[in-house]
Amino acid sequence: MLAIAGGLVVFLLVASGLLYALFHIPPHWPRPGPAWTSNDATPKLQTAPKQDLASIRKDEYAELNQFGWVDRAAGIARIPIDEAMQLAVRNGLPHWGNAAAMTGECAILAEDVPRARQAQQCRDAEIKGKAQ
């Protein structure tokens, strides 16, 4: 019984010594080689992430709060968020027509992109076809 107790004590002392050595002795890292020198192939690490994020947020805020064209040819413009919310409150959401009444490709197009110019042309052609 004393041998088992003594063996257990020795095992606990050896295990705790190994754990101490494992977690408290600093590891030996090899010195960086030529692959770690700064060149165009190495990634550019952030040195000031908080300032980078603040700069990105400032640019995003400026972009979201100004007028501009997203796609002039398609007639898609960007307006400030506050003004868009005021317009939605004042005028309500735009009526995009009754896509359920359409059939075929027009219904699919109107469902996916109801305000697209092609959807409007498809609606107009379908209405014109029904009128004849």
OpenMM code with the backbone's topology and positions (N, CA, C; nanometers):
from openmm import Vec3, app, unit

residues = "MET LEU ALA ILE ALA GLY GLY LEU VAL VAL PHE LEU LEU VAL ALA SER GLY LEU LEU TYR ALA LEU PHE HIS ILE PRO PRO HIS TRP PRO ARG PRO GLY PRO ALA TRP THR SER ASN ASP ALA THR PRO LYS LEU GLN THR ALA PRO LYS GLN ASP LEU ALA SER ILE ARG LYS ASP GLU TYR ALA GLU LEU ASN GLN PHE GLY TRP VAL ASP ARG ALA ALA GLY ILE ALA ARG ILE PRO ILE ASP GLU ALA MET GLN LEU ALA VAL ARG ASN GLY LEU PRO HIS TRP GLY ASN ALA ALA ALA MET THR GLY GLU CYS ALA ILE LEU ALA GLU ASP VAL PRO ARG ALA ARG GLN ALA GLN GLN CYS ARG ASP ALA GLU ILE LYS GLY LYS ALA GLN".split()
positions = [
    Vec3(0.0825, -0.1182, 0.0000),
    Vec3(0.0000, 0.0000, 0.0000),
    Vec3(0.0876, 0.1255, 0.0000),
    Vec3(0.1981, 0.1210, 0.0791),
    Vec3(0.2905, 0.2348, 0.0808),
    Vec3(0.3600, 0.2524, -0.0537),
    Vec3(0.3869, 0.1424, -0.1232),
    Vec3(0.4527, 0.1508, -0.2541),
    Vec3(0.3600, 0.2187, -0.3557),
    Vec3(0.2328, 0.1869, -0.3521),
    Vec3(0.1361, 0.2489, -0.4444),
    Vec3(0.1225, 0.3976, -0.4120),
    Vec3(0.1129, 0.4322, -0.2850),
    Vec3(0.1014, 0.5725, -0.2466),
    Vec3(0.2280, 0.6483, -0.2842),
    Vec3(0.3448, 0.5871, -0.2598),
    Vec3(0.4705, 0.6521, -0.2974),
    Vec3(0.4814, 0.6689, -0.4479),
    Vec3(0.4399, 0.5667, -0.5235),
    Vec3(0.4416, 0.5771, -0.6706),
    Vec3(0.3490, 0.6871, -0.7205),
    Vec3(0.2341, 0.7009, -0.6584),
    Vec3(0.1397, 0.8063, -0.6958),
    Vec3(0.1974, 0.9441, -0.6687),
    Vec3(0.2642, 0.9609, -0.5544),
    Vec3(0.3264, 1.0894, -0.5210),
    Vec3(0.4361, 1.1215, -0.6212),
    Vec3(0.5206, 1.0234, -0.6529),
    Vec3(0.6289, 1.0450, -0.7504),
    Vec3(0.5702, 1.0799, -0.8865),
    Vec3(0.4659, 1.0079, -0.9283),
    Vec3(0.4024, 1.0363, -1.0572),
    Vec3(0.3469, 1.1786, -1.0609),
    Vec3(0.2793, 1.2226, -0.9561),
    Vec3(0.2235, 1.3578, -0.9516),
    Vec3(0.3327, 1.4632, -0.9543),
    Vec3(0.4433, 1.4406, -0.8839),
    Vec3(0.5538, 1.5369, -0.8856),
    Vec3(0.6186, 1.5448, -1.0242),
    Vec3(0.6407, 1.4310, -1.0870),
    Vec3(0.7009, 1.4301, -1.2211),
    Vec3(0.6054, 1.4955, -1.3217),
    Vec3(0.4764, 1.4627, -1.3153),
    Vec3(0.3793, 1.5197, -1.4087),
    Vec3(0.3679, 1.6707, -1.3910),
    Vec3(0.3637, 1.7170, -1.2667),
    Vec3(0.3544, 1.8620, -1.2461),
    Vec3(0.4813, 1.9317, -1.2910),
    Vec3(0.5980, 1.8702, -1.2720),
    Vec3(0.7233, 1.9285, -1.3215),
    Vec3(0.7255, 1.9368, -1.4731),
    Vec3(0.6773, 1.8323, -1.5409),
    Vec3(0.6712, 1.8353, -1.6878),
    Vec3(0.5727, 1.9412, -1.7372),
    Vec3(0.4594, 1.9534, -1.6731),
    Vec3(0.3626, 2.0567, -1.7129),
    Vec3(0.4189, 2.1966, -1.6917),
    Vec3(0.4898, 2.2166, -1.5809),
    Vec3(0.5521, 2.3472, -1.5569),
    Vec3(0.6536, 2.3766, -1.6672),
    Vec3(0.7372, 2.2787, -1.6991),
    Vec3(0.8382, 2.2984, -1.8039),
    Vec3(0.7719, 2.3236, -1.9391),
    Vec3(0.6624, 2.2557, -1.9649),
    Vec3(0.5947, 2.2695, -2.0936),
    Vec3(0.5330, 2.4078, -2.1117),
    Vec3(0.4757, 2.4635, -2.0044),
    Vec3(0.4030, 2.5897, -2.0181),
    Vec3(0.4788, 2.7132, -1.9720),
    Vec3(0.5921, 2.7002, -1.9040),
    Vec3(0.6617, 2.8178, -1.8532),
    Vec3(0.7983, 2.8415, -1.9154),
    Vec3(0.8514, 2.7465, -1.9851),
    Vec3(0.9785, 2.7688, -2.0547),
    Vec3(0.9447, 2.8208, -2.1938),
    Vec3(0.9982, 2.9380, -2.2308),
    Vec3(0.9635, 2.9938, -2.3620),
    Vec3(1.0146, 2.9037, -2.4747),
    Vec3(0.9360, 2.8936, -2.5817),
    Vec3(0.9782, 2.8075, -2.6920),
    Vec3(1.0927, 2.8709, -2.7703),
    Vec3(1.1674, 2.7878, -2.8353),
    Vec3(1.2764, 2.8364, -2.9205),
    Vec3(1.2244, 2.8470, -3.0629),
    Vec3(1.2132, 2.9698, -3.1112),
    Vec3(1.1666, 2.9918, -3.2472),
    Vec3(1.2871, 3.0153, -3.3367),
    Vec3(1.2916, 2.9549, -3.4519),
    Vec3(1.4043, 2.9796, -3.5421),
    Vec3(1.3999, 3.1232, -3.5938),
    Vec3(1.5164, 3.1758, -3.6238),
    Vec3(1.5230, 3.3116, -3.6758),
    Vec3(1.4601, 3.3161, -3.8146),
    Vec3(1.3932, 3.4261, -3.8473),
    Vec3(1.3307, 3.4354, -3.9793),
    Vec3(1.4364, 3.4333, -4.0892),
    Vec3(1.4036, 3.3632, -4.1940),
    Vec3(1.4953, 3.3525, -4.3064),
    Vec3(1.4646, 3.4553, -4.4127),
    Vec3(1.5214, 3.4405, -4.5295),
    Vec3(1.5004, 3.5381, -4.6371),
    Vec3(1.3562, 3.5421, -4.6872),
    Vec3(1.2798, 3.4358, -4.6641),
    Vec3(1.1401, 3.4375, -4.7085),
    Vec3(1.0576, 3.5376, -4.6300),
    Vec3(1.1044, 3.5771, -4.5116),
    Vec3(1.0292, 3.6695, -4.4282),
    Vec3(1.0679, 3.8145, -4.4488),
    Vec3(1.1616, 3.8414, -4.5344),
    Vec3(1.1955, 3.9810, -4.5606),
    Vec3(1.0806, 4.0444, -4.6379),
    Vec3(1.0631, 4.1711, -4.6212),
    Vec3(0.9513, 4.2405, -4.6837),
    Vec3(0.9746, 4.2530, -4.8336),
    Vec3(0.8805, 4.2009, -4.9088),
    Vec3(0.8819, 4.2175, -5.0537),
    Vec3(0.7377, 4.2183, -5.1016),
    Vec3(0.7181, 4.2251, -5.2313),
    Vec3(0.5817, 4.2331, -5.2842),
    Vec3(0.5042, 4.1031, -5.2654),
    Vec3(0.5741, 3.9917, -5.2484),
    Vec3(0.5062, 3.8627, -5.2331),
    Vec3(0.4552, 3.8406, -5.0918),
    Vec3(0.5114, 3.9086, -4.9941),
    Vec3(0.4671, 3.8878, -4.8569),
    Vec3(0.3419, 3.9711, -4.8305),
    Vec3(0.2525, 3.9222, -4.7466),
    Vec3(0.1299, 3.9981, -4.7186),
    Vec3(0.1607, 4.1222, -4.6353),
    Vec3(0.0836, 4.2248, -4.6589),
    Vec3(0.0980, 4.3477, -4.5824),
    Vec3(0.0118, 4.3354, -4.4569),
    Vec3(0.0737, 4.3319, -4.3428),
    Vec3(0.0016, 4.3167, -4.2177),
    Vec3(-0.0441, 4.4522, -4.1663),
    Vec3(-0.1565, 4.4526, -4.0989),
    Vec3(-0.2066, 4.5763, -4.0408),
    Vec3(-0.1229, 4.6121, -3.9194),
    Vec3(-0.0777, 4.7363, -3.9178),
    Vec3(-0.0028, 4.7826, -3.8013),
    Vec3(-0.0914, 4.8644, -3.7084),
    Vec3(-0.2002, 4.9193, -3.7619),
    Vec3(-0.2926, 4.9990, -3.6810),
    Vec3(-0.4356, 4.9644, -3.7219),
    Vec3(-0.4894, 4.8486, -3.6781),
    Vec3(-0.6218, 4.8063, -3.7236),
    Vec3(-0.7345, 4.9005, -3.6829),
    Vec3(-0.7251, 4.9633, -3.5662),
    Vec3(-0.8324, 5.0542, -3.5232),
    Vec3(-0.8399, 5.1764, -3.6150),
    Vec3(-0.7239, 5.2303, -3.6519),
    Vec3(-0.7228, 5.3454, -3.7412),
    Vec3(-0.7684, 5.3052, -3.8817),
    Vec3(-0.7310, 5.1836, -3.9261),
    Vec3(-0.7751, 5.1367, -4.0570),
    Vec3(-0.9269, 5.1235, -4.0620),
    Vec3(-0.9855, 5.0649, -3.9572),
    Vec3(-1.1302, 5.0494, -3.9514),
    Vec3(-1.1993, 5.1858, -3.9462),
    Vec3(-1.1442, 5.2778, -3.8695),
    Vec3(-1.2034, 5.4119, -3.8615),
    Vec3(-1.1989, 5.4802, -3.9985),
    Vec3(-1.0903, 5.4629, -4.0708),
    Vec3(-1.0776, 5.5219, -4.2037),
    Vec3(-1.1779, 5.4613, -4.3011),
    Vec3(-1.1946, 5.3289, -4.2952),
    Vec3(-1.2903, 5.2620, -4.3834),
    Vec3(-1.4321, 5.3075, -4.3508),
    Vec3(-1.4661, 5.3142, -4.2225),
    Vec3(-1.6004, 5.3576, -4.1832),
    Vec3(-1.6266, 5.5019, -4.2257),
    Vec3(-1.5248, 5.5873, -4.2161),
    Vec3(-1.5397, 5.7272, -4.2577),
    Vec3(-1.5686, 5.7348, -4.4078),
    Vec3(-1.4960, 5.6547, -4.4865),
    Vec3(-1.5185, 5.6523, -4.6313),
    Vec3(-1.6574, 5.5981, -4.6647),
    Vec3(-1.6995, 5.4915, -4.5949),
    Vec3(-1.8323, 5.4359, -4.6177),
    Vec3(-1.9408, 5.5370, -4.5832),
    Vec3(-1.9249, 5.6061, -4.4711),
    Vec3(-2.0234, 5.7050, -4.4282),
    Vec3(-2.0340, 5.8177, -4.5313),
    Vec3(-1.9188, 5.8612, -4.5817),
    Vec3(-1.9204, 5.9669, -4.6834),
    Vec3(-1.9893, 5.9189, -4.8102),
    Vec3(-1.9649, 5.7941, -4.8491),
    Vec3(-2.0274, 5.7380, -4.9694),
    Vec3(-2.1789, 5.7247, -4.9530),
    Vec3(-2.2222, 5.6846, -4.8347),
    Vec3(-2.3647, 5.6630, -4.8110),
    Vec3(-2.4426, 5.7928, -4.7936),
    Vec3(-2.3758, 5.9020, -4.7732),
    Vec3(-2.4443, 6.0287, -4.7488),
    Vec3(-2.4197, 6.1321, -4.8575),
    Vec3(-2.4072, 6.0865, -4.9812),
    Vec3(-2.3926, 6.1802, -5.0921),
    Vec3(-2.4704, 6.1297, -5.2135),
    Vec3(-2.5013, 6.2210, -5.3023),
    Vec3(-2.5696, 6.1862, -5.4265),
    Vec3(-2.4660, 6.1362, -5.5261),
    Vec3(-2.5087, 6.0490, -5.6150),
    Vec3(-2.4184, 6.0029, -5.7198),
    Vec3(-2.4840, 5.8976, -5.8063),
    Vec3(-2.4221, 5.8713, -5.9200),
    Vec3(-2.4721, 5.7689, -6.0109),
    Vec3(-2.4059, 5.6357, -5.9790),
    Vec3(-2.4865, 5.5323, -5.9697),
    Vec3(-2.4344, 5.3962, -5.9597),
    Vec3(-2.4136, 5.3440, -6.1010),
    Vec3(-2.5176, 5.3573, -6.1858),
    Vec3(-2.5096, 5.3192, -6.3266),
    Vec3(-2.5960, 5.4172, -6.4043),
    Vec3(-2.5315, 5.5152, -6.4655),
    Vec3(-2.6045, 5.6218, -6.5339),
    Vec3(-2.6833, 5.5680, -6.6529),
    Vec3(-2.6262, 5.4725, -6.7255),
    Vec3(-2.6936, 5.4182, -6.8434),
    Vec3(-2.8232, 5.3465, -6.8047),
    Vec3(-2.8242, 5.2789, -6.6918),
    Vec3(-2.9435, 5.2074, -6.6476),
    Vec3(-3.0374, 5.2964, -6.5668),
    Vec3(-2.9930, 5.4190, -6.5350),
    Vec3(-3.0770, 5.5105, -6.4589),
    Vec3(-3.0816, 5.4793, -6.3107),
    Vec3(-2.9742, 5.4217, -6.2573),
    Vec3(-2.9693, 5.3877, -6.1157),
    Vec3(-2.8826, 5.4900, -6.0443),
    Vec3(-2.9417, 5.5603, -5.9489),
    Vec3(-2.8706, 5.6654, -5.8758),
    Vec3(-2.8635, 5.6299, -5.7281),
    Vec3(-2.7738, 5.6979, -5.6591),
    Vec3(-2.7574, 5.6793, -5.5146),
    Vec3(-2.7964, 5.8107, -5.4469),
    Vec3(-2.8781, 5.7998, -5.3410),
    Vec3(-2.9150, 5.9177, -5.2639),
    Vec3(-2.8801, 5.8914, -5.1182),
    Vec3(-2.8621, 5.9975, -5.0391),
    Vec3(-2.8306, 5.9774, -4.8969),
    Vec3(-2.9393, 5.8969, -4.8254),
    Vec3(-2.8977, 5.8191, -4.7282),
    Vec3(-2.9886, 5.7300, -4.6568),
    Vec3(-3.0994, 5.8081, -4.5867),
    Vec3(-3.0635, 5.9175, -4.5204),
    Vec3(-3.1653, 5.9956, -4.4495),
    Vec3(-3.2731, 6.0465, -4.5445),
    Vec3(-3.2302, 6.0923, -4.6609),
    Vec3(-3.3270, 6.1429, -4.7572),
    Vec3(-3.4131, 6.0293, -4.8132),
    Vec3(-3.3541, 5.9127, -4.8344),
    Vec3(-3.4304, 5.7973, -4.8830),
    Vec3(-3.5347, 5.7549, -4.7804),
    Vec3(-3.4998, 5.7582, -4.6540),
    Vec3(-3.5969, 5.7220, -4.5496),
    Vec3(-3.7090, 5.8249, -4.5430),
    Vec3(-3.6757, 5.9530, -4.5565),
    Vec3(-3.7790, 6.0564, -4.5539),
    Vec3(-3.8732, 6.0418, -4.6736),
    Vec3(-3.8172, 6.0103, -4.7917),
    Vec3(-3.9009, 5.9894, -4.9098),
    Vec3(-3.9924, 5.8690, -4.8926),
    Vec3(-3.9391, 5.7623, -4.8329),
    Vec3(-4.0209, 5.6428, -4.8110),
    Vec3(-4.1335, 5.6722, -4.7121),
    Vec3(-4.1043, 5.7512, -4.6102),
    Vec3(-4.2084, 5.7867, -4.5126),
    Vec3(-4.3109, 5.8780, -4.5769),
    Vec3(-4.2652, 5.9762, -4.6532),
    Vec3(-4.3558, 6.0745, -4.7132),
    Vec3(-4.4400, 6.0127, -4.8245),
    Vec3(-4.3781, 5.9335, -4.9127),
    Vec3(-4.4474, 5.8835, -5.0314),
    Vec3(-4.4869, 5.7367, -5.0226),
    Vec3(-4.4373, 5.6657, -4.9241),
    Vec3(-4.4621, 5.5221, -4.9172),
    Vec3(-4.3674, 5.4484, -5.0107),
    Vec3(-4.3708, 5.3172, -5.0011),
    Vec3(-4.2862, 5.2374, -5.0890),
    Vec3(-4.3430, 5.2392, -5.2301),
    Vec3(-4.2574, 5.2323, -5.3327),
    Vec3(-4.3074, 5.2370, -5.4702),
    Vec3(-4.3931, 5.1151, -5.5027),
    Vec3(-4.4942, 5.1363, -5.5858),
    Vec3(-4.5800, 5.0264, -5.6302),
    Vec3(-4.5122, 4.9642, -5.7514),
    Vec3(-4.4802, 4.8380, -5.7396),
    Vec3(-4.4058, 4.7712, -5.8458),
    Vec3(-4.4947, 4.6929, -5.9395),
    Vec3(-4.6196, 4.7139, -5.9315),
    Vec3(-4.7104, 4.6459, -6.0237),
    Vec3(-4.7487, 4.5087, -5.9732),
    Vec3(-4.8370, 4.4469, -6.0459),
    Vec3(-4.8874, 4.3161, -6.0074),
    Vec3(-4.8110, 4.2099, -6.0849),
    Vec3(-4.7068, 4.1561, -6.0248),
    Vec3(-4.6247, 4.0553, -6.0920),
    Vec3(-4.7002, 3.9236, -6.1052),
    Vec3(-4.7989, 3.8991, -6.0186),
    Vec3(-4.8729, 3.7736, -6.0238),
    Vec3(-4.9581, 3.7647, -6.1497),
    Vec3(-5.0017, 3.8797, -6.2020),
    Vec3(-5.0848, 3.8783, -6.3214),
    Vec3(-5.0033, 3.8492, -6.4465),
    Vec3(-4.8739, 3.8669, -6.4407),
    Vec3(-4.7888, 3.8420, -6.5556),
    Vec3(-4.7612, 3.6936, -6.5690),
    Vec3(-4.7243, 3.6552, -6.6890),
    Vec3(-4.6939, 3.5147, -6.7138),
    Vec3(-4.5580, 3.5026, -6.7797),
    Vec3(-4.5011, 3.3853, -6.7733),
    Vec3(-4.3779, 3.3554, -6.8454),
    Vec3(-4.2579, 3.4300, -6.7923),
    Vec3(-4.1742, 3.4714, -6.8864),
    Vec3(-4.0482, 3.5357, -6.8507),
    Vec3(-4.0700, 3.6701, -6.7829),
    Vec3(-4.1760, 3.7398, -6.8190),
    Vec3(-4.2030, 3.8689, -6.7560),
    Vec3(-4.2272, 3.8536, -6.6070),
    Vec3(-4.2986, 3.7503, -6.5670),
    Vec3(-4.3265, 3.7286, -6.4254),
    Vec3(-4.1982, 3.6985, -6.3495),
    Vec3(-4.1122, 3.6176, -6.4097),
    Vec3(-3.9853, 3.5846, -6.3443),
    Vec3(-3.8994, 3.7097, -6.3308),
    Vec3(-3.8916, 3.7872, -6.4383),
    Vec3(-3.8109, 3.9088, -6.4361),
    Vec3(-3.8670, 4.0095, -6.3361),
    Vec3(-3.9971, 4.0279, -6.3351),
    Vec3(-4.0586, 4.1248, -6.2441),
    Vec3(-4.0455, 4.0799, -6.0992),
    Vec3(-4.0424, 3.9500, -6.0756),
    Vec3(-4.0278, 3.9003, -5.9393),
    Vec3(-3.8858, 3.9222, -5.8882),
    Vec3(-3.7866, 3.8981, -5.9749),
    Vec3(-3.6471, 3.9105, -5.9327),
    Vec3(-3.6018, 4.0564, -5.9253),
    Vec3(-3.6307, 4.1327, -6.0292),
    Vec3(-3.5894, 4.2729, -6.0332),
    Vec3(-3.7058, 4.3583, -6.0808),
    Vec3(-3.7992, 4.3898, -5.9911),
    Vec3(-3.9224, 4.4557, -6.0331),
    Vec3(-3.9037, 4.5954, -6.0892),
    Vec3(-3.7991, 4.6673, -6.0483),
    Vec3(-3.7837, 4.8051, -6.0941),
    Vec3(-3.6856, 4.8183, -6.2095),
    Vec3(-3.6396, 4.7071, -6.2625),
    Vec3(-3.5445, 4.7137, -6.3729),
    Vec3(-3.6139, 4.7652, -6.4989),
    Vec3(-3.5371, 4.8298, -6.5839),
    Vec3(-3.5910, 4.8846, -6.7079),
    Vec3(-3.6472, 4.7733, -6.7958),
    Vec3(-3.5801, 4.6570, -6.7962),
    Vec3(-3.6263, 4.5445, -6.8780),
    Vec3(-3.7615, 4.4939, -6.8272),
    Vec3(-3.7810, 4.4939, -6.6951),
    Vec3(-3.9089, 4.4498, -6.6399),
    Vec3(-4.0207, 4.5433, -6.6848),
    Vec3(-3.9944, 4.6731, -6.6867),
    Vec3(-4.0944, 4.7697, -6.7307),
    Vec3(-4.1251, 4.7509, -6.8792),
    Vec3(-4.0220, 4.7276, -6.9600),
    Vec3(-4.0433, 4.7048, -7.1025),
    Vec3(-4.1248, 4.5770, -7.1248),
    Vec3(-4.0968, 4.4755, -7.0456),
    Vec3(-4.1700, 4.3491, -7.0566),
    Vec3(-4.3169, 4.3707, -7.0184),
    Vec3(-4.3399, 4.4479, -6.9098),
    Vec3(-4.4783, 4.4785, -6.8702),
    Vec3(-4.5514, 4.5533, -6.9808),
    Vec3(-4.4837, 4.6560, -7.0357),
    Vec3(-4.5450, 4.7356, -7.1412),
    Vec3(-4.5784, 4.6490, -7.2623),
    Vec3(-4.4889, 4.5613, -7.3011),
    Vec3(-4.5133, 4.4731, -7.4164),
    Vec3(-4.6283, 4.3790, -7.3878),
    Vec3(-4.6384, 4.3284, -7.2652),
    Vec3(-4.7463, 4.2362, -7.2305),
    Vec3(-4.8806, 4.3085, -7.2297),
    Vec3(-4.8814, 4.4313, -7.1765),
    Vec3(-5.0057, 4.5097, -7.1757),
    Vec3(-5.0468, 4.5428, -7.3181),
    Vec3(-4.9499, 4.5779, -7.4031),
    Vec3(-4.9779, 4.6104, -7.5422),
    Vec3(-5.0330, 4.4889, -7.6150),
    Vec3(-4.9758, 4.3699, -7.5834),
    Vec3(-5.0220, 4.2468, -7.6467),
    Vec3(-5.1645, 4.2118, -7.6040),
    Vec3(-5.2002, 4.2368, -7.4795),
    Vec3(-5.3351, 4.2076, -7.4314),
    Vec3(-5.4358, 4.3044, -7.4929),
    Vec3(-5.3935, 4.4295, -7.5199),
    Vec3(-5.4830, 4.5303, -7.5737),
    Vec3(-5.5186, 4.4978, -7.7197),
    Vec3(-5.4322, 4.4286, -7.7874),
    Vec3(-5.4594, 4.3993, -7.9298),
    Vec3(-5.5424, 4.2810, -7.9406),
] * unit.nanometer
topology = app.Topology()
chain = topology.addChain("A")
for resn in residues:
    res = topology.addResidue(resn, chain)
    for name in ("N", "CA", "C"):
        topology.addAtom(name, app.Element.getBySymbol(name[0]), res)
